[in-house]
């Protein structure tokens, strides 16, 4: 589950702040911009963005701050809880750049192919 979510999220978001912003802005109750990323908002927003593997509650709890909710007592996630996406997004970008470079190298004219014992 973690591997699936990590891969999906690294395609959807560029950073922890980006993830928090996009997910909280999808809240239908949010009229002022970026709101709190509560469990209800998290579950609804992931679904809207295409996450269909389920287990949203477990993922939320895994990222949740162990100290519990915010000042209002509600449980929510902050960009700090989502810092792992910064690493995953950088990893994804490097991987994509390497793939692109390899494709460009293969397409380069005049490139001699190696194989069958020939130089």
C-alpha positions as CSV (number, residue, x, y, z in Angstrom):
1,X,0.0,0.0,0.0
2,X,2.8,2.4,0.9
3,X,4.6,1.9,-2.3
4,X,1.4,2.4,-4.4
5,X,0.5,5.6,-2.5
6,X,4.1,6.9,-2.6
7,X,4.2,6.4,-6.4
8,X,0.8,7.9,-7.0
9,X,1.5,10.9,-4.8
10,X,4.9,11.6,-6.4
11,X,3.1,11.9,-9.8
12,X,0.4,14.2,-8.4
13,X,2.3,16.6,-6.1
14,X,5.6,18.5,-6.3
15,X,6.1,19.1,-2.6
16,X,4.6,18.8,0.9
17,X,3.2,22.3,0.6
18,X,1.7,21.5,-2.8
19,X,0.1,18.3,-1.5
20,X,-1.4,20.0,1.5
21,X,-2.7,23.0,-0.6
22,X,-4.2,20.9,-3.4
23,X,-5.9,18.4,-1.0
24,X,-7.3,21.1,1.3
25,X,-8.5,23.3,-1.5
26,X,-10.7,20.4,-2.8
27,X,-12.8,20.6,0.4
28,X,-16.3,21.6,-0.6
29,X,-16.7,23.5,2.7
30,X,-13.6,25.5,2.2
31,X,-14.5,29.0,0.8
32,X,-11.5,31.0,2.0
33,X,-8.6,29.1,0.3
34,X,-6.4,26.7,2.1
35,X,-8.1,25.1,5.0
36,X,-7.3,22.3,7.5
37,X,-6.5,18.9,6.1
38,X,-8.8,16.8,8.4
39,X,-9.5,13.1,7.9
40,X,-12.8,13.9,6.1
41,X,-11.1,16.4,3.8
42,X,-8.2,14.0,3.2
43,X,-10.4,11.1,2.3
44,X,-12.7,13.1,0.0
45,X,-9.8,14.9,-1.7
46,X,-7.7,11.8,-2.4
47,X,-10.7,10.3,-4.1
48,X,-11.3,13.4,-6.2
49,X,-7.7,13.3,-7.4
50,X,-7.9,9.7,-8.4
51,X,-6.6,7.6,-5.5
52,X,-8.8,4.5,-5.7
53,X,-6.8,2.0,-3.7
54,X,-8.6,2.8,-0.4
55,X,-7.2,2.7,3.1
56,X,-7.3,6.5,3.4
57,X,-7.9,6.3,7.2
58,X,-4.7,4.2,7.7
59,X,-2.6,6.5,5.5
60,X,-3.9,9.6,7.4
61,X,-3.1,8.0,10.8
62,X,0.4,7.1,9.5
63,X,1.1,10.7,8.7
64,X,-0.7,12.3,11.6
65,X,1.2,14.1,14.2
66,X,1.3,11.9,17.3
67,X,0.4,14.9,19.5
68,X,-3.1,14.8,18.1
69,X,-5.3,17.6,16.8
70,X,-4.8,21.3,16.5
71,X,-5.9,24.1,18.7
72,X,-9.6,23.3,18.0
73,X,-9.1,19.7,18.9
74,X,-9.6,18.4,15.4
75,X,-7.2,15.9,14.0
76,X,-5.4,17.3,10.9
77,X,-2.3,17.1,8.8
78,X,0.1,19.9,8.1
79,X,2.8,20.2,5.4
80,X,5.3,19.1,8.1
81,X,3.4,15.8,8.3
82,X,3.8,15.4,4.5
83,X,7.6,16.1,4.2
84,X,8.2,12.7,2.8
85,X,6.7,13.8,-0.5
86,X,9.5,16.3,-1.0
87,X,12.0,13.4,-1.2
88,X,9.7,11.3,-3.4
89,X,9.0,14.1,-5.8
90,X,12.8,14.8,-6.2
91,X,13.4,11.1,-6.7
92,X,10.6,10.9,-9.3
93,X,12.1,13.9,-11.2
94,X,15.6,12.4,-11.2
95,X,14.2,9.1,-12.5
96,X,12.2,10.8,-15.2
97,X,15.2,12.9,-16.3
98,X,17.4,9.8,-16.5
99,X,14.7,8.1,-18.6
100,X,14.5,11.1,-21.0
101,X,18.3,11.3,-21.3
102,X,18.5,7.6,-22.1
103,X,15.8,8.0,-24.8
104,X,17.6,10.9,-26.3
105,X,20.8,8.9,-26.3
106,X,19.1,6.0,-28.1
107,X,17.7,8.4,-30.8
108,X,21.0,10.2,-31.4
109,X,22.0,10.0,-35.1
110,X,25.3,8.3,-35.9
111,X,25.4,6.4,-32.6
112,X,27.1,3.0,-33.2
113,X,25.4,0.0,-31.8
114,X,27.4,-2.5,-29.9
115,X,26.6,-6.2,-30.1
116,X,27.3,-9.5,-31.9
117,X,30.9,-9.1,-31.2
118,X,31.3,-6.1,-33.4
119,X,32.7,-2.7,-32.2
